[in-house]
Amino acid sequence: MMKLSVLEHSHINEGRSARDALDETTALARETEKLGYYRFWVSEHHGSAALASSSPEILIAHIAAHTKSIRVGSGGIMLPHYSAYKVAENFKLLEALHPGRIDMGLGRAPGGSPLSTRALQEHKRYDVDPYPQQVVDLYHYLRDDNAANHRFSGLRAFPETEGMPELWLLGSSDGTAKIAAQLGAPYAFAQFFGAAGDEPLQHYNSYFQPSSYCERPKALAAVMAVCADTEEEARQLARSNELFFLKLLTGQELRFMPSVKTASEYPYSAAEQQVLEQMRTRRFIGTPGQVKEALKRYADRMHLDELMIVSHIHDFEKRVRSYRYIAEAFQ
């Protein structure tokens, strides 16, 4: 049976505030829990006026406290900014507060502008990519089994917990897919970014090496899906995110998620229209039946049994409706 999950970016919609965005994130978590969604992940972004989720750990604690059963996690923690030990402490505390419900998705992208990255990594210097070693260190801190020859041998992350957060590596390119396959770690593919086709997921499945993380490949894909009563309405609702993403790709990030009206009235150039057409080939937009069939074809082709739905819609009620239609279609 297909598992459906949610990836939330806490966009600040045009005409609303950061507090409104965070209230809507919490309400969406509660609604999708009722609908049977399996996980609810929140992202990490820095230096962005349009995105309210700059600290996933805090938002995870808030959402988990306002829900009962849905797994809550990060999509993801941008690990190179931080100490693996401190991240382990944060997530062990979350696990202690909400046993068996916490996911730790890790990323190595900056999650912001070069300026915010410089500020986050001030006084740090990396001669080599620290991410693979950080992932290994973090995993051992979670398991309390640092090797005797580890540079911090004997160091433990507290509090003690019976279980540990579920660890995933996140990526949209082949770099993280290769690391996840080599380490034998679960892999969450950001298909909705569309940066590298589906090759990263294919590489992961082909070159996965069994490990203490998991014995066989374990992957999910985060996909952009918008569902409405008619295909025309769904395509109209999708225009908000299309304009936001278009501006993001061209280095002109907006300060809000535009309304459908703003996006519809925007004077797109011929080059921008071409980018939008390419973008739409990797999105799942339409009626419940259309979206279900397209998602099933993609999941079958990629050998997936879990899809993480990204549904950026300016109108909150229509956004909840989109998630409801997708859940009901798969039930």
PyMOL commands that set and color helices and strands:
alter all, ss='L'
color gray80, all
select helices_A, chain A and resi 18-34+56-65+79-81+84-97+114-120+131-143+174-183+191-193+199-207+231-249+260-265+270-280+288-302+316-330
alter helices_A, ss='H'
color red, helices_A
select strands_A, chain A and resi 3-8+39-42+71-78+102-107+166-171+187-189+219-227+284-286+306-310
alter strands_A, ss='S'
color yellow, strands_A
deselect
rebuild
show_as cartoon
